[in-house]
Amino acid sequence: MADHNYFSNLIWQIADLLRGPYRPPQYERVMLPMTVLRRFDCVLAPTKTKVVAEFEKRKGGKVVGDALDTHLNKAAGQRFHNHSALTFEKLKGDPDNIERHLVSYIKGFSKNVRDIFEFFEFEAEVERMREANILYLVVSKFFDVDLHPGDGARKGVPNEQMGLIFENLIRRFNELANETAGDHFTPREVIRLMVNILFINDDKLLATPGTVRKLLDPACGTGGMLAEAQNYLREHHGAAKLYVYGQDYNKRAFATAASDMLMKQVDHNGTGNNVRYGDSFTEDQFSTETFDYFLTNPPFGVDWKKQQKEILGEHEKRGFDGRFGAGLPRVNDGSLLFLQHMLAKFEPVRPEEHKHGSRLAIVFSGSPLFTGGAGSGESDIRKWVIENDWLEGIIALPEQMFYNTGIGTYVWIVTNRKEKRRKGK
């Protein structure tokens, strides 16, 4: 069976067709949604006839919206479906109507997938490819990439391998598209270090059969940290379940992470909407939840002027009942707001209730470490963390670790369940 690098390279070669109408940093706008589309087409193929028949039977009836989606997902045997009679094979067979049919095909998906393609803003790319006269060629080439999941009689691409293909592509496109230092892609080595330290003391807990843990990344980007955390659990603690959750307000990054979750069919809480869109500061999608683990690499030095009114209001009115009771950093760097946002979602330490506290790893520049004298917001936040004995360690990373920025970077490890030997240190 071909490995994930074979498929990644195959898809990567198709990107050459975009040269001219697209610059290399823009290739991902087409290649990631097309990969998702082709995978979903292959996954849904065995039940396609059944789903289309079920849709025709129920069309115009009383069951509509989410209820209809639920029925059709059940018929598809997946967390999504497509009730259009079109497939990649039929799209390839009608070059003259390729744009109209491709858009119609995407509109035949269940709402969760349609939403993803809206966030990809893919219709604009379909039009752009049509104008450049490359749309049919791109669709044809993707039809040649066999991403069927396989069954007993046929070897295919299982969900885990598909996840690795997608991760590989995301990483390559992120490296191409890294044009600003503030919005950076986290190198895999850094994520692995963070994940290993995050789980370092939990072997016994994670080896307990039936263990279920929850992890949140409130600035998840394309989902690299979520994927790496799951890879770690799969390698080291196959019996434990790790439900991963993420939030991001970059549309394409959110769409990519949400696609990855759907394609992998990862452990989830039953609703399937583990990755959510919105600004974590002003539209907290997990406001009532607590988590066992947190991993994140928020943008460096990004200001919070747009969110200032809401954040200031929460700080002044709710204090420590809200998320930002300890203080507010200067408005030109919101890094310490992410730290407080996560600390507010920590599990208490009550082992008798199966609550074992929380642990987080976050990438910071030097600013949260050094900026702000005594009495400043930054100083008050640092003081609060240290006086509660939550800071376990700060790791200075080698310079030049992040694409397009040579600034010093640090991983903070923060927890409310330090080991006895680490208490007070």
Disulfide bonds with the S-S distance in Angstrom:
none
